[in-house]
């Protein structure tokens, strides 16, 4: 298997078919990011295609010594900001992270015996409230949460993708966690 920098160098020298190797390697995490950004299959498909098209156009300027994933995710975030952030579809976009089913399956694996129907309903309600709390964040706070906690990127990678200092990312994550906590507490006590 070719290493990433070789594949990229070949793309930079006109062997565009080599881009298929990069697409194969990054299609799942990139599409997942697109879905979580747009919260809509059709828009996610468009963003995914736009991102790869922009990456192909910009591959010649990519510095091979840098990691490819943060560069690709930065393109995706920038395409999202340009095309989708302006649209005011937030009311129909409430889901962000994993689906309730994925969360329930993961919780069941850790928890052991199956919960009763009332406990399942409570967990689903709580998860839905968490999704809504995250979705209610402005992009300045939601994007770091998405990239760091859901995509598993390090603080420096998130900072690079969003083009802000790492300290700003730490601050935004802290503020986002606090806003989510307060919203969840208000829900639980209200």
C-alpha positions as CSV (number, residue, x, y, z in Angstrom):
1,X,0.0,0.0,0.0
2,X,1.4,3.4,-1.0
3,X,2.0,5.9,1.7
4,X,-0.1,9.1,1.7
5,X,2.6,11.5,0.6
6,X,3.5,9.3,-2.4
7,X,-0.2,9.2,-3.5
8,X,-0.4,13.0,-3.1
9,X,2.8,13.6,-5.0
10,X,1.4,11.5,-7.9
11,X,-1.8,13.5,-7.8
12,X,0.2,16.7,-7.9
13,X,2.0,15.5,-11.0
14,X,-1.1,14.9,-12.9
15,X,-2.0,11.3,-12.0
16,X,-5.5,12.3,-10.9
17,X,-6.7,8.7,-10.7
18,X,-4.5,8.3,-7.6
19,X,-7.1,10.6,-5.9
20,X,-9.3,7.5,-5.8
21,X,-6.9,6.0,-3.2
22,X,-7.4,9.1,-1.0
23,X,-11.1,9.0,-1.5
24,X,-11.2,5.4,-0.5
25,X,-9.2,6.1,2.6
26,X,-11.2,9.2,3.7
27,X,-14.7,8.8,2.3
28,X,-16.2,7.4,5.5
29,X,-14.8,10.0,8.0
30,X,-15.4,12.8,5.5
31,X,-19.0,11.8,4.7
32,X,-19.7,11.4,8.4
33,X,-18.4,14.9,9.0
34,X,-20.6,16.2,6.1
35,X,-23.6,14.5,7.6
36,X,-23.0,16.0,11.0
37,X,-22.4,19.5,9.6
38,X,-25.5,19.6,7.4
39,X,-27.8,17.2,9.2
40,X,-29.4,16.3,5.9
41,X,-28.5,13.5,3.4
42,X,-28.9,15.6,0.2
43,X,-26.9,18.5,1.6
44,X,-24.3,16.1,2.9
45,X,-23.9,14.5,-0.5
46,X,-23.4,17.9,-2.1
47,X,-20.9,19.0,0.6
48,X,-19.0,15.7,0.2
49,X,-18.7,16.2,-3.6
50,X,-17.8,19.9,-3.3
51,X,-15.1,19.0,-0.8
52,X,-13.5,16.4,-3.0
53,X,-13.7,18.7,-6.0
54,X,-12.0,21.5,-4.1
55,X,-9.4,19.1,-2.8
56,X,-8.7,18.0,-6.3
57,X,-8.4,21.6,-7.5
58,X,-6.1,22.4,-4.6
59,X,-3.9,19.3,-4.4
60,X,-1.1,20.9,-6.3
61,X,-0.6,23.5,-3.5
62,X,-0.8,20.9,-0.7
63,X,2.5,20.5,1.3
64,X,3.1,16.8,1.5
65,X,4.9,17.0,4.8
66,X,1.6,18.1,6.4
67,X,-1.1,15.6,7.4
68,X,-3.8,15.3,4.8
69,X,-6.8,14.7,7.0
70,X,-6.8,18.1,8.7
71,X,-6.4,19.8,5.3
72,X,-9.3,17.9,3.9
73,X,-11.5,18.6,6.9
74,X,-10.6,22.3,6.7
75,X,-11.7,22.3,3.1
76,X,-15.0,20.7,4.2
77,X,-15.5,23.1,7.0
78,X,-14.8,26.1,4.7
79,X,-17.2,24.7,2.0
80,X,-19.8,24.2,4.6
81,X,-19.4,27.8,5.9
82,X,-19.5,29.2,2.4
83,X,-22.5,27.3,1.2
84,X,-24.6,26.0,4.1
85,X,-24.1,28.2,7.2
86,X,-26.0,31.0,5.6
87,X,-29.1,28.9,5.1
88,X,-31.5,29.0,8.0
89,X,-32.5,25.4,8.1
90,X,-31.7,25.0,11.8
91,X,-35.3,24.2,12.7
92,X,-35.3,21.0,10.8
93,X,-31.7,20.1,11.7
94,X,-31.8,18.7,15.3
95,X,-29.7,15.6,15.0
96,X,-25.9,15.9,15.3
97,X,-24.0,13.1,16.7
98,X,-24.7,9.4,16.6
99,X,-28.2,8.2,16.1
100,X,-30.2,7.1,19.1
101,X,-29.9,3.5,17.9
102,X,-26.1,3.7,17.9
103,X,-26.0,5.2,21.3
104,X,-28.5,2.7,22.7
105,X,-26.4,-0.2,21.3
106,X,-23.2,1.2,22.7
107,X,-24.9,1.8,26.1
108,X,-26.3,-1.8,26.1
109,X,-22.9,-3.2,25.4
110,X,-21.4,-1.4,28.4
111,X,-24.4,-1.7,30.6
112,X,-25.2,-5.4,30.2
113,X,-28.8,-6.4,30.6
114,X,-31.4,-4.6,28.4
115,X,-33.2,-1.7,30.0
116,X,-36.9,-1.6,30.5
117,X,-39.2,0.4,28.2
118,X,-39.4,3.3,30.6
119,X,-35.6,3.5,31.0
120,X,-35.1,3.3,27.2
121,X,-37.6,6.1,26.7
122,X,-35.8,8.2,29.3
123,X,-32.4,7.5,27.6
124,X,-33.8,8.4,24.2
125,X,-35.3,11.6,25.6
126,X,-32.1,12.5,27.2
127,X,-30.1,11.8,24.0
128,X,-32.5,13.8,22.0
129,X,-32.1,16.7,24.4
130,X,-28.3,16.4,24.2
131,X,-28.5,16.6,20.4
132,X,-30.8,19.6,20.6
133,X,-28.4,21.3,23.1
134,X,-25.5,20.7,20.7
135,X,-27.5,21.8,17.7
136,X,-28.4,25.0,19.5
137,X,-24.8,26.1,19.7
138,X,-23.5,28.7,17.3
139,X,-21.0,27.4,14.7
140,X,-18.1,28.9,16.6
141,X,-18.8,26.5,19.5
142,X,-20.6,23.6,17.6
143,X,-17.8,23.0,15.1
144,X,-15.0,22.5,17.7
145,X,-17.3,20.1,19.6
146,X,-18.1,18.2,16.4
147,X,-14.4,18.0,15.3
148,X,-12.9,17.3,18.7
149,X,-15.4,15.0,20.4
150,X,-17.1,13.3,17.5
151,X,-14.3,13.1,14.9
152,X,-11.6,12.6,17.6
153,X,-9.3,15.3,16.3
154,X,-6.7,16.8,18.6
155,X,-6.9,20.4,19.7
156,X,-4.1,21.5,17.4
157,X,-5.8,19.8,14.4
158,X,-9.1,21.5,15.3
159,X,-7.3,24.8,15.6
160,X,-5.6,24.4,12.3
161,X,-8.9,23.4,10.5
162,X,-10.8,26.3,12.0
163,X,-7.8,28.7,11.6
164,X,-7.9,29.9,15.2
165,X,-5.4,29.6,18.0
166,X,-5.5,26.4,20.1
167,X,-6.3,28.4,23.2
168,X,-9.4,29.7,21.5
169,X,-10.4,26.1,20.8
170,X,-10.0,25.1,24.4
171,X,-12.0,28.1,25.5
172,X,-14.8,27.4,23.0
173,X,-15.0,23.7,24.0
174,X,-15.2,24.8,27.7
175,X,-17.9,27.3,26.9
176,X,-19.8,24.8,24.8
177,X,-19.7,22.1,27.5
178,X,-21.0,24.6,30.0
179,X,-23.8,25.7,27.8
180,X,-24.8,22.1,27.1
181,X,-24.6,21.3,30.8
182,X,-26.8,24.2,31.8
183,X,-29.3,23.4,29.1
184,X,-29.4,19.7,30.2
185,X,-29.8,20.7,33.8
186,X,-32.6,23.1,33.0
187,X,-34.3,20.3,31.1
188,X,-33.9,17.9,33.9
189,X,-35.2,20.3,36.6
190,X,-37.8,22.1,34.5
